[in-house]
Amino acid sequence: MLDARQPMLTVWGQAQTLLYNDELRPILGNMHPDALGRPFREVWREVADDMLPIVEAAYTGTPTYMDDILLMVDRKGVLKETHFNFSVTPIRSEEDRVEGFLCACTEKTKAHADARSLTLQQDAFDRSEAKWRTVFETLREGFVIGELIRDAAGRAIDWRYEAVNDAWHDLVGMPRGTATGRTLRDVVPGVEDEWIDEFARVVETGEPARFTRRVGTLDRWYEGMAQPIGGDRFTLIFVEVTDRIKRDRRQATLLTLGDELRDRSDLDTIVTAAARCLADGLEVDRVGSGLVDSRDDRIDVRSDWCEPGIRSLIGQHSLTSFGSYIANLRRDEIVAIDDVHADPRTSGREAGFNAIQTRSLLNLPVSFDGHLYAIVFANTRELHRWTDGELQFVQQVGDRVRVALARQRMEDAQRVLTQEMAHRMKNSLAMVQAITTQTLRQAETMEAGRLAIASRLGALARAQDILTLTSWEEADVRDVVAAAIEPHRVGGNRITIDGPSYRLTSQQALGLSLAIHELATNAVKYGALSTDSGRIRIRWSLIDGAFTFRWIESGGPAVTQPTRQGFGSKLIERIVGSYFDGTGWLDYAPDGVRFELTGAAPSRSS
């Protein structure tokens, strides 16, 4: 025992005296040297009860081996958990009587603590791994760990997916388990080289990089960040931004359309600009526009934009030959058909659509005042589900087209109004000039001429007041007659007015007003209104498309034919008659002056 290099002790005799070698001293701690020669149970009283079965077995001659026994041992006055491996061997006398036992032991406390620490560390690692794995798999963003693949010259030609999370499959649109261990070019055939080159630059420079890029074969846009993680490995975290990119692009095309429509002045160029906007904002195979001939239900396609391999539709086409959706277009409704084979408005016409390479269609009607003027259309050769974003974009294009058409019509109306006002102003000035010149030429005195001019211009002004109320378009016969005769009315009912309500053109209203003024002025001076017994009857009628106006005086002084024809007479017979595309006839009958005007009927009745 004393020469052994392993901790050993001997318990001897009935007193169970403890003997031990130097290798056991570190285990005894501060109990050495007092423990030497003392009873075993006194030295290790804290484990005496635990060791009692083993000691008793040894004294009966039974050896024992114990592995990793937990014992609470006094270490410098503090009970500590210890672990031992030990074997107990009985020692026999010459008479073969058991006198004690030899115990070889190895303390495993440190190894046990190390193992426990390792276990705790492994448990902590496993928990951490599980936590981060949960985070990895529950991320809404796609996450990739990748490693570059290089050719013999060291140039990056591809990269391999080491790991991807669940979100990657959703964002890329591929089933679970289709990426890990495979290369990018295997997973996404035809992918753009930039998806490899940029991540190679990240690895080679050690600098992270943000990216916004489209995968053409998937028709999806992605935005994210790539970071190096050592060697040829890198990580990607990304989100899909397809809707945002398309929305931004459509908004830009709408702004461009707004700028273009400000310079467009006719329907053809307006719908062409709208079609170009759809071509820029939609990913389709064909976009075009055409003007509609409602009489023949035909569309004249003036221009279109086609992808390679798609035939142009420029030319004339029957609107009804492709289905019944023309009814929707006439109601100013956007028509979006995902599948022309399945939609009831187009089913049964597959051959016609196949001939023009169309499986899905979208039509934007261009209408105004309930009339269909043009159609802007978009087609795809493959099945296409029109999205809410696409339909909203098309609606916004339609809104801008309607605003442009309304502005064009307003500008056209303003231009026509300006031209009409200029024309009427010239006519009015010409009439004023004629009245002034002729009146002064035939006036006996300057004062008489001035008064005659003022009177006639007053009549002209009253007629223009009536026209002003109707935006200078037309005036009712009754209103014209009443306004013209009002300054000449005398007491009683000496002037009667009778006739239906009909609308006169502005020129007819002015002419008739001047004629009544001249007739009334003469009646006051020389005719029926110059005496108390005189009467005037004014009548008009519209029969078989002919307009007739009559002025009949009676009860006044005897009438004699004037020796010369004054300006008033000329105005009544010639100028006024010409406004009605007819004749004015003035008769100086002895019992009273009569005037009759015949001509074409007014443009419309009220």
C-alpha positions as CSV (number, residue, x, y, z in Angstrom):
1,M,0.0,0.0,0.0
2,L,2.7,2.5,0.9
3,D,4.5,2.0,-2.4
4,A,1.4,2.2,-4.5
5,R,0.9,5.3,-6.7
6,Q,-2.9,5.1,-6.3
7,P,-4.7,6.4,-3.2
8,M,-5.1,3.4,-0.9
9,L,-6.2,2.9,2.7
10,T,-6.3,-0.1,5.1
11,V,-8.9,-0.6,7.8
12,W,-7.5,-3.1,10.4
13,G,-8.8,-5.0,13.3
14,Q,-11.9,-4.9,15.4
15,A,-11.3,-1.1,16.0
16,Q,-11.3,-0.5,12.3
17,T,-8.1,1.5,12.5
18,L,-7.4,3.7,9.5
19,L,-4.0,3.5,7.8
20,Y,-3.3,5.2,4.4
21,N,-0.5,6.1,2.0
22,D,0.6,9.5,0.8
23,E,-1.5,9.4,-2.3
24,L,-4.6,9.6,-0.1
25,R,-3.6,12.7,1.7
26,P,-5.2,15.2,-0.9
27,I,-8.4,13.3,-0.5
28,L,-8.3,13.7,3.4
29,G,-7.6,17.4,3.1
30,N,-7.3,19.0,6.6
31,M,-8.1,15.7,8.4
32,H,-4.5,14.6,7.8
33,P,-2.4,13.8,9.9
34,D,-4.9,13.4,12.7
35,A,-6.8,10.7,10.8
36,L,-3.8,8.3,10.8
37,G,-4.4,5.5,13.4
38,R,-7.9,6.6,14.3
39,P,-11.1,4.5,13.7
40,F,-12.4,4.7,10.2
41,R,-15.9,5.6,11.4
42,E,-14.6,8.6,13.4
43,V,-12.5,10.0,10.5
44,W,-15.3,9.8,8.0
45,R,-18.3,10.0,10.2
46,E,-20.2,11.9,7.5
47,V,-20.1,8.9,5.2
48,A,-20.0,6.2,7.8
49,D,-23.6,5.2,7.4
50,D,-23.2,5.1,3.6
51,M,-20.1,2.9,3.9
52,L,-21.4,0.6,6.7
53,P,-22.9,-2.1,4.3
54,I,-19.6,-2.2,2.4
55,V,-17.5,-2.4,5.6
56,E,-19.6,-5.2,7.0
57,A,-19.5,-7.1,3.7
58,A,-15.7,-6.8,3.7
59,Y,-15.4,-8.2,7.3
60,T,-17.4,-11.2,6.2
61,G,-15.0,-11.8,3.3
62,T,-17.0,-10.3,0.5
63,P,-15.0,-8.0,-1.9
64,T,-16.8,-5.0,-3.4
65,Y,-16.3,-2.7,-6.4
66,M,-18.2,0.5,-6.7
67,D,-18.2,3.0,-9.7
68,D,-19.0,6.7,-9.4
69,I,-20.3,6.7,-5.8
70,L,-21.7,10.0,-4.5
71,L,-20.4,10.8,-1.1
72,M,-20.7,14.1,0.9
73,V,-17.3,14.6,2.3
74,D,-16.0,17.3,4.8
75,R,-13.5,19.4,2.8
76,K,-12.0,22.0,5.0
77,G,-15.1,22.3,7.2
78,V,-17.5,22.3,4.3
79,L,-19.5,19.3,3.2
80,K,-19.0,18.9,-0.5
81,E,-20.4,16.5,-3.1
82,T,-17.7,14.0,-4.1
83,H,-17.6,11.0,-6.5
84,F,-15.3,7.9,-6.2
85,N,-14.6,4.7,-7.9
86,F,-13.2,2.1,-5.4
87,S,-12.7,-1.6,-4.7
88,V,-12.7,-3.2,-1.3
89,T,-10.6,-6.4,-0.8
90,P,-10.8,-8.4,2.5
91,I,-7.4,-9.1,4.3
92,R,-7.2,-12.5,5.9
93,S,-4.8,-13.8,8.7
94,E,-2.8,-17.0,8.6
95,E,-5.8,-18.7,10.2
96,D,-7.9,-17.5,7.2
97,R,-9.8,-15.1,9.4
98,V,-10.7,-11.7,8.0
99,E,-8.9,-9.1,10.0
100,G,-9.6,-6.0,7.9
101,F,-9.7,-4.8,4.3
102,L,-7.7,-2.9,1.7
103,C,-9.4,-0.1,-0.3
104,A,-8.0,1.2,-3.6
105,C,-9.9,4.3,-4.6
106,T,-9.9,6.9,-7.4
107,E,-11.7,10.2,-6.9
108,K,-13.9,11.1,-9.9
109,T,-15.2,14.4,-8.5
110,K,-13.4,16.7,-11.0
111,A,-14.1,14.3,-13.9
112,H,-17.7,14.2,-12.9
113,A,-17.8,18.0,-12.6
114,D,-16.2,18.3,-16.0
115,A,-18.7,15.9,-17.5
116,R,-21.6,17.7,-15.9
117,S,-20.2,21.0,-17.1
118,L,-19.9,19.5,-20.6
119,T,-23.5,18.2,-20.4
120,L,-24.7,21.6,-19.2
121,Q,-22.8,23.3,-22.0
122,Q,-24.3,20.8,-24.5
123,D,-27.7,21.4,-23.1
124,A,-27.3,25.2,-23.4
125,F,-26.0,24.8,-26.9
126,D,-28.9,22.6,-27.8
127,R,-31.4,25.1,-26.4
128,S,-29.6,27.9,-28.2
129,E,-29.6,25.9,-31.4
130,A,-33.3,25.2,-31.0
131,K,-34.1,28.8,-30.3
132,W,-32.2,30.1,-33.3
133,R,-33.6,27.3,-35.4
134,T,-37.1,28.4,-34.4
135,V,-36.2,32.0,-35.3
136,F,-34.7,30.8,-38.6
137,E,-37.7,28.9,-39.5
138,T,-40.3,31.4,-38.4
139,L,-38.7,34.4,-40.1
140,R,-41.1,36.0,-42.6
141,E,-38.0,37.1,-44.5
142,G,-36.2,34.5,-46.7
143,F,-32.8,33.4,-45.3
144,V,-30.1,31.5,-47.2
145,I,-26.7,30.2,-46.3
146,G,-24.7,29.8,-49.5
147,E,-21.3,28.8,-50.7
148,L,-19.7,29.9,-54.0
149,I,-18.7,27.4,-56.6
150,R,-15.6,28.3,-58.6
151,D,-14.1,27.0,-61.9
152,A,-10.5,25.9,-62.4
153,A,-9.4,29.5,-62.8
154,G,-11.1,30.5,-59.5
155,R,-13.9,32.4,-61.0
156,A,-17.3,32.1,-59.3
157,I,-19.7,30.4,-61.7
158,D,-22.5,29.4,-59.3
159,W,-23.3,28.9,-55.6
160,R,-24.8,26.1,-53.6
161,Y,-27.7,26.3,-51.0
162,E,-26.3,25.1,-47.7
163,A,-29.5,26.0,-45.9
164,V,-32.8,27.8,-46.5
165,N,-35.7,28.6,-44.1
166,D,-39.4,27.9,-44.7
167,A,-40.0,31.5,-45.9
168,W,-37.6,31.0,-48.8
169,H,-39.9,28.4,-50.3
170,D,-42.9,30.7,-50.0
171,L,-41.1,33.8,-51.4
172,V,-39.6,31.8,-54.3
173,G,-42.7,29.7,-54.9
174,M,-41.0,26.3,-54.7
175,P,-41.9,23.2,-52.6
176,R,-40.0,22.4,-49.4
177,G,-36.9,20.4,-49.8
178,T,-36.1,21.6,-53.3
179,A,-33.0,23.8,-52.5
180,T,-30.6,22.5,-49.8
181,G,-27.6,20.9,-51.4
182,R,-28.4,22.1,-54.9
183,T,-27.0,25.0,-56.9
184,L,-28.7,28.2,-57.8
185,R,-28.6,27.4,-61.6
186,D,-30.1,24.0,-60.8
187,V,-32.9,25.5,-58.8
188,V,-33.6,28.5,-61.0
189,P,-32.6,27.6,-64.6
190,G,-31.8,30.7,-66.7
191,V,-31.2,32.9,-63.7
192,E,-29.3,36.2,-64.4
193,D,-25.5,36.1,-63.9
194,E,-25.7,39.1,-61.6
195,W,-27.3,36.9,-58.9
196,I,-23.9,35.1,-58.8
197,D,-21.5,38.0,-59.5
198,E,-22.8,40.3,-56.8
199,F,-22.5,37.7,-54.0
200,A,-19.0,36.8,-55.3
201,R,-18.0,40.4,-54.8
202,V,-19.5,40.3,-51.3
203,V,-17.3,37.3,-50.4
204,E,-14.2,38.7,-52.1
205,T,-14.4,42.2,-50.6
206,G,-15.7,41.2,-47.3
207,E,-18.3,44.0,-47.5
208,P,-22.0,43.4,-47.2
209,A,-24.2,44.6,-50.0
210,R,-27.9,45.5,-50.4
211,F,-29.7,44.5,-53.6
212,T,-33.0,45.0,-55.4
213,R,-33.3,42.8,-58.4
214,R,-35.6,40.7,-60.6
215,V,-35.5,37.0,-61.2
216,G,-36.7,37.0,-64.8
217,T,-37.8,33.4,-65.1
218,L,-39.8,33.7,-61.9
219,D,-41.1,37.2,-62.8
220,R,-40.5,38.3,-59.2
221,W,-38.5,41.2,-57.6
222,Y,-36.5,40.7,-54.4
223,E,-34.8,43.2,-52.0
224,G,-32.4,42.3,-49.3
225,M,-28.8,42.1,-48.0
226,A,-25.9,39.7,-48.6
227,Q,-23.1,39.4,-45.9
228,P,-19.9,37.4,-45.9
229,I,-19.4,34.8,-43.1
230,G,-15.9,33.4,-44.0
231,G,-14.3,31.6,-46.8
232,D,-16.6,31.4,-49.8
233,R,-19.7,31.3,-47.7
234,F,-22.3,34.1,-47.3
235,T,-25.8,34.7,-46.0
236,L,-28.8,36.3,-47.7
237,I,-31.9,37.8,-46.0
238,F,-34.5,39.1,-48.4
239,V,-38.2,39.9,-49.0
240,E,-40.3,39.9,-52.2
241,V,-41.1,43.4,-53.5
242,T,-42.8,42.5,-56.8
243,D,-46.0,44.4,-56.0
244,R,-44.2,47.5,-54.8
245,I,-41.9,47.6,-57.8
246,K,-44.8,47.2,-60.2
247,R,-46.9,49.7,-58.3
248,D,-44.0,52.3,-58.5
249,R,-43.5,51.6,-62.2
250,R,-47.2,52.0,-62.9
251,Q,-47.3,55.3,-60.9
252,A,-44.3,56.5,-63.0
253,T,-46.1,55.6,-66.2
254,L,-49.3,57.4,-65.0
255,L,-47.2,60.6,-64.4
256,T,-45.8,60.3,-67.9
257,L,-49.3,59.8,-69.3
258,G,-50.5,62.9,-67.5
259,D,-47.7,64.9,-69.1
260,E,-48.4,63.5,-72.5
261,L,-52.1,64.1,-72.4
262,R,-51.6,67.8,-71.7
263,D,-50.2,68.1,-75.3
264,R,-52.8,65.9,-77.0
265,S,-55.5,67.6,-78.9
266,D,-57.6,64.8,-80.6
267,L,-59.1,61.4,-79.7
268,D,-56.7,59.3,-81.8
269,T,-53.6,60.7,-80.1
270,I,-55.1,60.5,-76.7
271,V,-56.0,56.8,-76.9
272,T,-52.6,56.1,-78.5
273,A,-50.9,57.7,-75.4
274,A,-53.2,55.6,-73.1
275,A,-52.2,52.4,-75.0
276,R,-48.5,53.2,-74.6
277,C,-49.0,53.8,-70.9
278,L,-50.6,50.3,-70.6
279,A,-47.7,48.8,-72.6
280,D,-45.3,50.3,-70.0
281,G,-47.3,49.4,-67.0
282,L,-48.5,45.8,-67.8
283,E,-46.5,42.7,-68.6
284,V,-48.5,41.4,-71.5
285,D,-47.9,40.3,-75.1
286,R,-49.9,42.9,-77.0
287,V,-51.3,46.4,-76.3
288,G,-53.1,48.5,-78.8
289,S,-55.9,51.0,-79.4
290,G,-58.5,51.7,-82.0
291,L,-61.4,54.0,-82.8
292,V,-64.9,52.6,-82.8
293,D,-67.4,52.9,-85.6
294,S,-70.7,52.4,-83.8
295,R,-72.8,52.2,-87.0
296,D,-71.0,49.1,-88.2
297,D,-69.8,47.8,-84.8
298,R,-66.2,47.9,-86.0
299,I,-63.0,49.0,-84.5
300,D,-60.2,50.5,-86.5
301,V,-56.9,49.6,-84.8
302,R,-54.5,52.3,-85.6
303,S,-51.5,51.2,-83.5
304,D,-50.3,48.3,-81.3
305,W,-47.2,47.1,-79.5
306,C,-46.4,43.3,-79.7
307,E,-43.8,41.0,-78.1
308,P,-41.6,39.0,-80.5
309,G,-43.7,36.3,-82.2
310,I,-47.0,38.0,-81.6
311,R,-48.9,39.2,-84.7
312,S,-50.1,42.8,-85.0
313,L,-53.9,43.6,-85.1
314,I,-53.6,46.8,-87.0
315,G,-56.6,47.1,-89.3
316,Q,-60.4,46.9,-89.0
317,H,-62.2,44.2,-86.9
318,S,-65.8,43.4,-86.1
319,L,-66.5,44.1,-82.4
320,T,-69.1,41.3,-82.2
321,S,-67.0,38.6,-83.8
322,F,-65.1,38.0,-80.6
323,G,-68.0,37.8,-78.1
324,S,-70.8,39.7,-76.4
325,Y,-68.6,41.8,-74.0
326,I,-69.1,44.8,-76.4
327,A,-72.3,45.4,-74.3
328,N,-70.1,45.9,-71.2
329,L,-67.9,48.3,-73.1
330,R,-70.9,50.3,-74.2
331,R,-71.9,50.7,-70.5
332,D,-68.4,52.1,-70.0
333,E,-67.3,49.0,-68.0
334,I,-63.7,47.7,-68.1
335,V,-63.7,44.1,-69.5
336,A,-61.1,41.8,-67.9
337,I,-61.3,38.1,-69.0
338,D,-58.8,35.7,-67.5
339,D,-59.7,32.8,-69.9
340,V,-61.5,33.4,-73.2
341,H,-62.2,29.7,-73.4
342,A,-64.1,29.7,-70.1
343,D,-65.8,33.1,-69.9
344,P,-69.5,32.9,-71.1
345,R,-69.0,36.1,-73.1
346,T,-66.3,34.6,-75.3
347,S,-66.7,30.8,-75.0
348,G,-67.2,29.1,-78.3
349,R,-65.0,31.5,-80.1
350,E,-61.7,29.8,-79.3
351,A,-60.7,29.5,-83.0
352,G,-60.9,33.3,-83.5
353,F,-58.9,34.0,-80.4
354,N,-56.3,31.3,-81.2
355,A,-55.9,33.0,-84.6
356,I,-54.9,36.3,-82.9
357,Q,-52.8,34.5,-80.2
358,T,-55.0,35.6,-77.3
359,R,-56.0,33.6,-74.2
360,S,-56.6,36.5,-71.8
361,L,-57.8,40.0,-72.6
362,L,-58.4,43.3,-71.0
363,N,-60.4,46.1,-72.7
364,L,-60.6,49.8,-71.6
365,P,-63.6,51.7,-73.1
366,V,-63.1,55.3,-73.9
367,S,-66.6,56.9,-73.7
368,F,-68.1,60.3,-73.4
369,D,-71.7,61.4,-73.0
370,G,-72.8,57.8,-73.2
371,H,-71.1,57.1,-76.5
372,L,-68.3,54.6,-77.1
373,Y,-65.5,56.3,-79.1
374,A,-62.5,54.1,-78.7
375,I,-61.0,51.0,-77.0
376,V,-57.6,50.4,-75.5
377,F,-56.8,46.7,-75.2
378,A,-54.2,44.3,-73.7
379,N,-53.8,40.6,-74.6
380,T,-51.7,37.7,-73.4
381,R,-51.1,34.5,-75.3
382,E,-51.0,32.4,-72.1
383,L,-53.5,32.2,-69.3
384,H,-53.3,35.3,-67.1
385,R,-55.1,36.1,-63.9
386,W,-55.7,39.9,-63.9
387,T,-54.8,41.2,-60.5
388,D,-56.5,43.9,-58.5
389,G,-53.3,46.1,-58.9
390,E,-53.5,45.7,-62.7
391,L,-57.2,46.5,-62.8
392,Q,-56.7,49.6,-60.6
393,F,-53.9,50.8,-62.9
394,V,-56.2,50.4,-66.0
395,Q,-58.9,52.3,-64.2
396,Q,-56.5,55.1,-63.4
397,V,-55.5,55.3,-67.1
398,G,-59.2,55.5,-68.0
399,D,-59.8,58.3,-65.5
400,R,-56.9,60.4,-67.0
401,V,-58.2,59.7,-70.5
402,R,-61.7,61.0,-69.6
403,V,-60.2,64.1,-68.0
404,A,-58.2,64.7,-71.2
405,L,-61.3,64.3,-73.4
406,A,-63.3,66.6,-71.2
407,R,-60.6,69.2,-71.3
408,Q,-60.4,68.8,-75.1
409,R,-64.1,69.3,-75.5
410,M,-64.1,72.2,-73.2
411,E,-61.3,73.8,-75.2
412,D,-63.1,73.1,-78.4
413,A,-66.3,74.6,-77.1
414,Q,-64.4,77.6,-75.8
415,R,-62.7,78.0,-79.2
416,V,-66.1,77.8,-81.0
417,L,-67.7,80.2,-78.5
418,T,-64.9,82.7,-79.0
419,Q,-65.2,82.4,-82.8
420,E,-69.0,82.7,-82.5
421,M,-68.8,85.7,-80.2
422,A,-66.3,87.4,-82.6
423,H,-68.6,86.7,-85.5
424,R,-71.6,88.0,-83.7
425,M,-69.7,91.1,-82.5
426,K,-68.8,91.9,-86.0
427,N,-72.4,91.4,-87.1
428,S,-73.6,93.7,-84.3
429,L,-71.1,96.3,-85.1
430,A,-71.9,96.1,-88.8
431,M,-75.6,96.6,-87.9
432,V,-74.8,99.5,-85.6
433,Q,-72.7,101.1,-88.4
434,A,-75.5,100.6,-90.9
435,I,-78.1,102.0,-88.6
436,T,-75.9,105.0,-87.8
437,T,-74.8,105.7,-91.3
438,Q,-78.3,105.4,-92.9
439,T,-80.1,107.3,-90.2
440,L,-77.7,110.3,-90.3
441,R,-77.9,110.2,-94.1
442,Q,-81.7,110.6,-94.2
443,A,-82.2,112.7,-91.1
444,E,-83.5,116.2,-91.7
445,T,-81.5,117.6,-88.7
446,M,-78.6,116.4,-86.6
447,E,-80.8,116.3,-83.5
448,A,-83.4,114.2,-85.3
449,G,-80.7,111.9,-86.5
450,R,-79.3,111.5,-83.0
451,L,-82.7,110.7,-81.5
452,A,-83.4,108.2,-84.3
453,I,-80.1,106.5,-83.7
454,A,-80.6,106.3,-80.0
455,S,-84.0,104.8,-80.4
456,R,-82.9,102.2,-82.9
457,L,-79.8,101.2,-80.8
458,G,-82.1,100.9,-77.8
459,A,-84.2,98.4,-79.7
460,L,-81.1,96.5,-80.6
461,A,-79.9,96.5,-77.0
462,R,-83.3,95.1,-75.7
463,A,-83.1,92.3,-78.2
464,Q,-79.5,91.5,-77.1
465,D,-80.6,91.5,-73.5
466,I,-83.0,88.7,-74.3
467,L,-80.3,86.8,-76.1
468,T,-77.9,87.2,-73.2
469,L,-80.3,85.2,-71.0
470,T,-80.0,82.2,-73.4
471,S,-76.2,82.4,-73.9
472,W,-76.8,84.0,-77.3
473,E,-78.1,80.8,-78.8
474,E,-81.8,81.6,-79.4
475,A,-84.8,83.5,-78.1
476,D,-88.5,83.0,-78.0
477,V,-90.7,84.9,-80.6
478,R,-93.0,86.1,-77.8
479,D,-90.2,87.5,-75.7
480,V,-88.7,89.3,-78.7
481,V,-92.0,90.9,-79.7
482,A,-92.9,91.9,-76.1
483,A,-89.5,93.6,-75.5
484,A,-89.6,95.4,-78.8
485,I,-93.1,96.8,-78.4
486,E,-93.0,97.6,-74.7
487,P,-91.6,101.2,-75.1
488,H,-94.4,102.1,-77.5
489,R,-97.4,100.8,-75.5
490,V,-100.1,103.3,-74.8
491,G,-103.1,103.0,-72.5
492,G,-105.7,100.2,-72.8
493,N,-105.4,97.1,-75.0
494,R,-104.7,98.8,-78.3
495,I,-101.9,96.3,-79.1
496,T,-102.7,92.6,-79.2
497,I,-100.1,89.9,-79.6
498,D,-101.0,86.3,-80.7
499,G,-98.8,83.4,-81.7
500,P,-97.2,80.1,-80.5
501,S,-94.0,79.8,-78.6
502,Y,-91.1,79.2,-81.0
503,R,-87.4,79.7,-80.8
504,L,-85.6,82.1,-83.1
505,T,-81.9,82.2,-83.9
506,S,-79.9,85.1,-82.5
507,Q,-79.8,86.9,-85.9
508,Q,-83.5,86.4,-86.5
509,A,-84.3,87.8,-83.0
510,L,-82.2,90.9,-83.7
511,G,-83.7,91.5,-87.1
512,L,-87.3,91.0,-85.9
513,S,-86.7,93.3,-83.0
514,L,-85.5,96.1,-85.3
515,A,-88.4,95.6,-87.6
516,I,-91.0,95.9,-84.8
517,H,-89.2,99.0,-83.5
518,E,-89.4,100.7,-86.9
519,L,-93.1,99.7,-87.4
520,A,-94.0,100.9,-83.9
521,T,-92.1,104.2,-84.2
522,N,-93.9,105.0,-87.5
523,A,-97.2,104.0,-85.9
524,V,-96.7,106.4,-83.1
525,K,-95.8,109.3,-85.4
526,Y,-98.1,108.7,-88.4
527,G,-100.2,105.5,-88.0
528,A,-102.5,103.7,-85.6
529,L,-100.9,104.8,-82.4
530,S,-101.0,108.5,-83.4
531,T,-104.8,108.6,-82.5
532,D,-106.8,107.3,-79.6
533,S,-108.9,105.0,-81.8
534,G,-106.0,103.1,-83.6
535,R,-105.2,99.5,-83.0
536,I,-102.3,97.1,-83.9
537,R,-102.6,93.4,-84.2
538,I,-99.4,91.3,-84.2
539,R,-99.6,87.6,-85.2
540,W,-97.2,84.9,-86.2
541,S,-97.5,81.2,-87.2
542,L,-95.5,78.2,-88.2
543,I,-97.3,76.1,-90.8
544,D,-95.7,73.4,-93.0
545,G,-92.2,74.5,-92.3
546,A,-92.9,78.2,-93.1
547,F,-92.7,81.0,-90.6
548,T,-95.1,84.0,-91.1
549,F,-95.1,87.2,-89.1
550,R,-97.8,89.8,-89.6
551,W,-98.2,93.4,-88.4
552,I,-101.7,94.9,-89.1
553,E,-102.7,98.5,-88.2
554,S,-106.3,99.7,-88.1
555,G,-108.4,102.7,-86.8
556,G,-105.7,105.3,-87.4
557,P,-105.6,108.2,-89.9
558,A,-105.7,107.5,-93.6
559,V,-102.4,106.1,-95.0
560,T,-100.7,107.5,-98.1
561,Q,-97.8,106.0,-99.9
562,P,-94.5,107.8,-99.0
563,T,-92.8,109.6,-101.8
564,R,-89.5,108.0,-100.9
565,Q,-88.3,104.9,-99.1
566,G,-86.4,105.6,-95.9
567,F,-83.9,103.5,-94.0
568,G,-86.6,102.1,-91.8
569,S,-88.5,100.7,-94.7
570,K,-85.4,99.3,-96.2
571,L,-84.5,97.6,-92.9
572,I,-88.0,96.1,-92.6
573,E,-88.2,94.8,-96.1
574,R,-84.7,93.8,-97.0
575,I,-82.4,93.3,-94.1
576,V,-85.0,91.6,-91.8
577,G,-86.2,89.4,-94.6
578,S,-82.7,88.1,-95.3
579,Y,-82.4,87.0,-91.7
580,F,-85.3,84.6,-92.2
581,D,-84.1,83.4,-95.6
582,G,-87.3,84.9,-97.1
583,T,-88.9,88.3,-97.8
584,G,-90.3,91.2,-96.0
585,W,-93.4,92.9,-97.5
586,L,-94.6,96.4,-96.4
587,D,-98.1,97.6,-97.6
588,Y,-99.3,101.2,-97.1
589,A,-103.1,100.4,-97.4
590,P,-105.4,103.4,-96.8
591,D,-107.0,101.8,-93.7
592,G,-103.6,101.0,-92.1
593,V,-100.1,99.9,-92.6
594,R,-99.5,96.2,-93.0
595,F,-96.2,94.2,-92.8
596,E,-95.8,90.5,-93.6
597,L,-92.6,88.5,-93.1
598,T,-92.3,85.0,-94.6
599,G,-89.3,82.7,-94.4
600,A,-87.9,79.4,-93.2
601,A,-89.0,78.0,-89.9
602,P,-86.8,78.5,-86.8
603,S,-84.3,75.7,-86.1
604,R,-86.4,74.1,-83.4
605,S,-89.5,74.6,-81.2
606,S,-89.5,75.0,-77.5
